[in-house]
């Protein structure tokens, strides 16, 4: 078993740092290595989540069981479905009050599988696997702690990020709505802005989608990873977003109500500032963000309205 420890001191209250540890749904926005998260089950004292993170060009996936101790400000975690090379991994976030604010510590304890050849490209021996995972954990932990510090010490609203949603009440069964959203390969037949869509991978829980979308006067190809959290949510993260975005992730939420199901399309975007400056030199970041939001919101409304029509009329 290998143990790694990392820490950082942050000028904020311990409770503030602890809250970021609980806010797993927004980790892809906070932490650069983190590409996708999904909450599979949650109580006041525990959480079961799926996480994808990238390092050295490899996208690793795992599921984690977390124990939340609000009184002592600790979050313990254990990978219940470890990433490809890992046999076991557990650790803990701790948040201590200091004169400056908070000392955040992050510890990992892990072991490598006995047979690893073919699990990750370029890794053929246990020694290589151990070196790879040690580098992954060190790299991601250091980056996440630094980004946590930046987030909490400079938490003002930024013009290059935006969180928004579109909602529509659909008088149909939850299962039918979930099925329409899941079987996205049919969308090019229904949606003007979706020109092509291929599902490269679907194991009933994770999907990889390649989409060609019409965006104003041009088309862009987008690669998206989705997690199917039946029957009420589908999480997504665009690992290859449009050129003007650095990040785009969110979810479809299905909420049963008296007259049907309230469907929410949630989006969290971060601008690619260099691309925006290049392609739209006359716009401020706020103007560019608002223009991009309008386009995404319009496409979401079209998807919601088309889905409603399809499920009500069958056309």
C-alpha positions as CSV (number, residue, x, y, z in Angstrom):
1,X,0.0,0.0,0.0
2,X,1.4,3.4,-1.0
3,X,0.5,6.5,0.9
4,X,0.6,10.1,-0.5
5,X,-0.1,13.3,1.5
6,X,-0.8,16.8,0.2
7,X,-1.8,20.0,2.0
8,X,-2.4,23.7,1.5
9,X,-3.4,26.7,3.7
10,X,-6.3,28.9,2.5
11,X,-7.5,32.3,3.8
12,X,-11.1,31.2,4.4
13,X,-13.3,29.6,7.0
14,X,-13.0,25.8,7.3
15,X,-16.7,25.4,6.7
16,X,-16.3,27.2,3.3
17,X,-13.6,24.8,2.2
18,X,-15.6,21.8,3.5
19,X,-18.6,22.9,1.4
20,X,-16.5,22.8,-1.8
21,X,-15.7,19.2,-0.9
22,X,-19.4,18.4,-0.8
23,X,-20.2,20.2,-4.1
24,X,-19.0,17.3,-6.3
25,X,-21.5,18.1,-9.1
26,X,-19.5,21.3,-9.8
27,X,-16.0,19.9,-9.5
28,X,-15.4,19.9,-13.3
29,X,-15.8,23.7,-13.1
30,X,-13.6,24.1,-10.0
31,X,-10.8,21.6,-10.8
32,X,-9.1,21.4,-14.2
33,X,-8.1,17.6,-14.0
34,X,-11.7,16.7,-13.2
35,X,-13.8,16.2,-16.4
36,X,-17.0,14.7,-15.2
37,X,-18.9,13.9,-12.0
38,X,-22.3,12.4,-11.2
39,X,-24.0,11.9,-7.8
40,X,-25.5,8.4,-7.8
41,X,-26.8,8.4,-4.2
42,X,-26.7,10.9,-1.4
43,X,-27.7,11.2,2.3
44,X,-26.8,13.7,5.0
45,X,-23.7,11.6,5.9
46,X,-22.8,9.7,2.8
47,X,-22.4,10.0,-1.0
48,X,-21.9,7.6,-3.9
49,X,-20.5,9.3,-6.9
50,X,-18.9,8.6,-10.3
51,X,-15.8,10.7,-11.3
52,X,-13.7,11.0,-14.5
53,X,-10.4,12.8,-14.5
54,X,-7.7,13.3,-17.1
55,X,-3.9,13.2,-16.7
56,X,-1.2,12.5,-19.2
57,X,-3.8,12.3,-21.9
58,X,-5.6,9.4,-20.3
59,X,-9.2,9.7,-19.1
60,X,-9.7,7.6,-15.9
61,X,-13.1,6.6,-14.5
62,X,-14.1,5.4,-11.0
63,X,-16.9,5.3,-8.5
64,X,-16.4,6.5,-4.9
65,X,-18.1,6.0,-1.6
66,X,-17.8,9.0,0.6
67,X,-18.4,9.4,4.4
68,X,-19.3,13.0,5.3
69,X,-18.5,14.2,8.9
70,X,-19.7,17.7,9.2
71,X,-19.0,18.0,12.9
72,X,-15.3,17.1,12.5
73,X,-15.0,18.6,9.0
74,X,-13.7,15.4,7.3
75,X,-14.6,13.6,4.1
76,X,-13.4,10.0,3.9
77,X,-13.5,8.2,0.5
78,X,-13.1,4.7,-0.9
79,X,-13.2,3.8,-4.6
80,X,-15.9,1.1,-4.7
81,X,-15.2,0.7,-8.5
82,X,-11.6,1.7,-8.9
83,X,-10.0,3.1,-12.0
84,X,-8.3,0.8,-14.5
85,X,-4.9,0.1,-12.8
86,X,-6.0,0.3,-9.1
87,X,-6.8,-2.6,-6.9
88,X,-7.8,-0.4,-3.9
89,X,-7.8,3.3,-3.1
90,X,-9.0,5.2,-0.1
91,X,-8.2,8.5,1.6
92,X,-9.5,11.5,3.4
93,X,-10.0,15.3,3.1
94,X,-9.5,17.2,6.4
95,X,-10.1,20.8,7.2
96,X,-8.4,22.4,10.2
97,X,-8.8,26.0,11.5
98,X,-5.6,28.0,11.5
99,X,-4.7,31.6,12.3
100,X,-4.7,32.3,8.5
101,X,-8.0,30.5,7.9
102,X,-7.9,26.8,7.0
103,X,-5.4,24.0,6.5
104,X,-6.7,21.5,4.0
105,X,-5.0,18.1,3.9
106,X,-5.6,15.4,1.3
107,X,-4.4,11.8,1.8
108,X,-4.5,8.8,-0.6
109,X,-3.6,5.2,0.1
110,X,-3.6,2.8,-2.9
111,X,-2.4,-0.5,-4.3
112,X,-2.0,-1.7,-7.9
113,X,-3.6,-4.7,-9.6
114,X,-1.5,-7.7,-10.1
115,X,-2.3,-8.0,-13.9
116,X,-2.4,-4.6,-15.6
117,X,-1.2,-5.3,-19.2
118,X,-3.7,-3.8,-21.7
119,X,-5.7,-1.8,-19.2
120,X,-4.1,1.6,-20.0
121,X,-2.2,2.4,-23.2
122,X,1.5,2.3,-22.7
123,X,1.4,0.6,-19.3
124,X,2.6,-3.0,-19.3
125,X,4.2,-3.7,-15.9
126,X,3.2,-3.2,-12.3
127,X,6.2,-0.9,-11.8
128,X,5.0,1.3,-14.7
129,X,1.4,1.2,-13.3
130,X,2.6,2.3,-9.8
131,X,4.7,5.1,-11.3
132,X,1.7,6.3,-13.4
133,X,-0.8,6.3,-10.5
134,X,1.7,8.0,-8.2
135,X,2.2,10.7,-10.8
136,X,-1.6,11.0,-11.4
137,X,-2.4,11.4,-7.7
138,X,0.4,13.9,-7.1
139,X,-0.4,15.9,-10.2
140,X,-4.1,16.1,-9.6
141,X,-3.9,16.6,-5.9
142,X,-1.5,19.5,-6.2
143,X,-3.6,21.2,-9.0
144,X,-6.9,20.7,-7.1
145,X,-5.5,22.2,-3.9
146,X,-4.1,25.2,-5.7
147,X,-7.4,25.7,-7.6
148,X,-9.3,25.3,-4.4
149,X,-7.2,28.1,-2.9
150,X,-7.7,30.3,-5.9
151,X,-11.5,29.7,-5.8
152,X,-11.9,30.5,-2.1
153,X,-9.6,33.4,-2.0
154,X,-10.9,35.0,-5.1
155,X,-14.6,33.9,-5.3
156,X,-16.0,36.9,-7.1
157,X,-18.2,36.3,-10.1
158,X,-16.2,35.9,-13.3
159,X,-17.5,37.1,-16.7
160,X,-16.2,34.0,-18.4
161,X,-18.4,31.5,-16.5
162,X,-22.1,31.1,-16.4
163,X,-24.7,28.7,-14.9
164,X,-28.1,28.6,-16.5
165,X,-31.0,26.3,-17.3
166,X,-34.1,25.8,-19.4
167,X,-37.3,24.1,-18.2
168,X,-40.4,22.7,-19.7
169,X,-43.4,20.7,-18.3
170,X,-44.0,17.6,-20.4
171,X,-47.3,15.6,-19.8
172,X,-45.7,12.2,-20.4
173,X,-44.2,9.3,-18.4
174,X,-40.8,9.7,-16.8
175,X,-39.6,6.5,-18.5
176,X,-40.6,7.8,-22.0
177,X,-38.8,11.1,-21.5
178,X,-35.7,9.4,-20.1
179,X,-35.7,7.0,-23.2
180,X,-35.9,10.0,-25.6
181,X,-33.0,11.7,-23.9
182,X,-31.0,8.5,-23.7
183,X,-31.5,7.5,-27.4
184,X,-29.9,10.6,-28.7
185,X,-28.9,8.9,-32.0
186,X,-32.4,9.8,-33.2
187,X,-31.9,13.6,-32.5
188,X,-30.7,14.5,-36.1
189,X,-34.1,13.3,-37.4
190,X,-35.9,15.8,-35.0
191,X,-33.6,18.7,-34.3
192,X,-32.4,21.3,-36.9
193,X,-29.3,22.2,-34.9
194,X,-28.2,18.6,-34.5
195,X,-26.8,17.5,-37.9
196,X,-25.1,14.2,-37.0
197,X,-24.8,12.2,-33.8
198,X,-23.0,8.9,-33.2
199,X,-22.9,6.9,-30.0
200,X,-19.5,5.4,-29.9
201,X,-20.0,3.7,-26.5
202,X,-23.0,2.7,-24.4
203,X,-22.8,0.2,-21.6
204,X,-26.2,1.2,-20.1
205,X,-24.6,3.5,-17.6
206,X,-21.9,5.5,-19.5
207,X,-22.2,6.8,-23.1
208,X,-19.7,8.5,-25.4
209,X,-21.4,10.8,-28.1
210,X,-19.8,12.5,-31.1
211,X,-22.1,15.3,-32.3
212,X,-22.0,17.6,-35.2
213,X,-24.0,20.7,-34.3
214,X,-25.0,23.8,-36.4
215,X,-23.9,26.8,-34.4
216,X,-25.0,30.1,-36.1
217,X,-23.2,30.1,-39.5
218,X,-20.9,27.1,-39.0
219,X,-20.8,23.5,-37.7
220,X,-18.7,22.1,-34.9
221,X,-18.0,18.5,-33.8
222,X,-18.4,17.9,-30.0
223,X,-17.4,14.9,-28.0
224,X,-19.5,14.3,-24.9
225,X,-19.4,11.8,-22.1
226,X,-22.8,11.0,-20.4
227,X,-23.7,9.2,-17.2
228,X,-27.2,7.7,-17.1
229,X,-28.5,8.0,-13.5
230,X,-31.9,6.3,-14.0
231,X,-34.6,7.3,-13.9
232,X,-34.3,11.0,-13.1
233,X,-31.0,12.3,-14.4
234,X,-28.5,12.2,-17.2
235,X,-25.2,14.0,-16.5
236,X,-22.9,15.1,-19.3
237,X,-19.5,16.7,-19.8
238,X,-18.2,17.9,-23.2
239,X,-14.6,16.6,-23.2
240,X,-14.2,18.2,-26.6
241,X,-16.4,21.4,-26.4
242,X,-17.0,24.0,-29.1
243,X,-14.0,26.2,-29.9
244,X,-15.3,29.2,-27.9
245,X,-15.7,27.1,-24.7
246,X,-13.1,25.8,-22.3
247,X,-15.6,23.7,-20.4
248,X,-19.3,22.8,-20.8
249,X,-21.0,20.3,-18.5
250,X,-24.4,19.9,-16.8
251,X,-27.4,17.5,-16.7
252,X,-30.9,16.7,-17.7
253,X,-33.2,16.5,-14.6
254,X,-36.6,14.8,-14.6
255,X,-38.9,15.9,-11.8
256,X,-42.3,14.2,-11.6
257,X,-45.1,16.8,-10.8
258,X,-48.9,16.7,-10.7
259,X,-49.4,17.3,-14.5
260,X,-46.4,15.3,-15.8
261,X,-42.7,15.8,-15.6
262,X,-40.7,19.0,-15.3
263,X,-37.6,18.6,-17.4
264,X,-34.6,20.8,-16.7
265,X,-31.6,21.2,-19.0
266,X,-28.8,22.6,-16.8
267,X,-25.7,24.1,-18.3
268,X,-22.4,25.3,-16.7
269,X,-20.0,26.9,-19.2
270,X,-16.6,28.4,-19.1
271,X,-15.3,30.5,-22.0
272,X,-12.1,29.8,-23.9
273,X,-10.9,33.3,-23.4
274,X,-8.1,33.1,-26.0
275,X,-10.6,31.8,-28.7
276,X,-13.2,34.4,-27.8
277,X,-10.6,37.2,-28.1
278,X,-9.5,35.8,-31.5
279,X,-12.9,35.3,-33.1
280,X,-14.8,38.1,-31.4
281,X,-12.3,40.8,-30.8
282,X,-14.9,43.5,-30.6
283,X,-16.9,41.9,-27.8
284,X,-16.2,42.0,-24.0
285,X,-16.1,38.6,-22.2
286,X,-19.5,39.3,-20.7
287,X,-21.0,40.1,-24.1
288,X,-19.5,36.9,-25.5
289,X,-20.7,34.8,-22.6
290,X,-24.2,36.1,-23.0
291,X,-24.2,35.5,-26.8
292,X,-23.0,31.9,-26.2
293,X,-25.6,31.4,-23.5
294,X,-28.4,32.6,-25.9
295,X,-27.4,30.0,-28.5
296,X,-27.1,27.1,-26.0
297,X,-30.4,28.1,-24.4
298,X,-32.1,28.3,-27.8
299,X,-31.0,24.8,-28.7
300,X,-32.1,23.5,-25.3
301,X,-35.6,25.0,-25.7
302,X,-35.8,23.5,-29.2
303,X,-34.9,20.0,-27.8
304,X,-37.4,20.3,-25.0
305,X,-40.2,21.5,-27.2
306,X,-39.5,18.9,-29.9
307,X,-39.4,16.1,-27.3
308,X,-42.7,17.3,-25.9
309,X,-44.3,17.2,-29.3
310,X,-42.9,13.8,-30.1
311,X,-44.1,12.3,-26.9
312,X,-47.6,13.8,-27.0
313,X,-48.3,13.3,-30.8
314,X,-45.8,10.6,-31.8
315,X,-44.6,12.9,-34.5
